[in-house]
Amino acid sequence: MAKAPKPKSPTYNIGDQVVIKSGGPTMTVEKPVCNHSSGEFIGTYKCQWFAGKKLDTGTFPEASLEAFVPKS
């Protein structure tokens, strides 16, 4: 009998700064999204960012994000 795949751990943590690979503002990870019943990470993140003075939020798949690297 085949073993069930090991649950994936989030790459990013609360407070990490990320950007969408295709471009956009720097966002802060609010939380990795987990399955309500199992608590298992489902591969997406709730992020927040400022659009001018307005705080915006959205949910993004891990594959669409990369770590923000400030330019020196």
Secondary structure as the mmCIF struct_conf table of DSSP 4:
data_model
#
loop_
_struct_conf.conf_type_id
_struct_conf.id
_struct_conf.beg_label_comp_id
_struct_conf.beg_label_asym_id
_struct_conf.beg_label_seq_id
_struct_conf.end_label_comp_id
_struct_conf.end_label_asym_id
_struct_conf.end_label_seq_id
HELX_LH_PP_P HELX_LH_PP_P1 ALA A 2 PRO A 10
BEND BEND1 THR A 11 TYR A 12
TURN_TY1_P TURN_TY1_P1 ILE A 14 GLY A 15
STRN STRN1 GLN A 17 ILE A 20
TURN_TY1_P TURN_TY1_P2 LYS A 21 SER A 22
STRN STRN2 MET A 27 CYS A 34
TURN_TY1_P TURN_TY1_P3 HIS A 36 SER A 38
STRN STRN3 PHE A 41 ALA A 51
TURN_TY1_P TURN_TY1_P4 GLY A 52 LYS A 53
STRN STRN4 LYS A 54 PRO A 61
HELX_RH_3T_P HELX_RH_3T_P1 GLU A 62 SER A 64
STRN STRN5 LEU A 65 ALA A 67
#
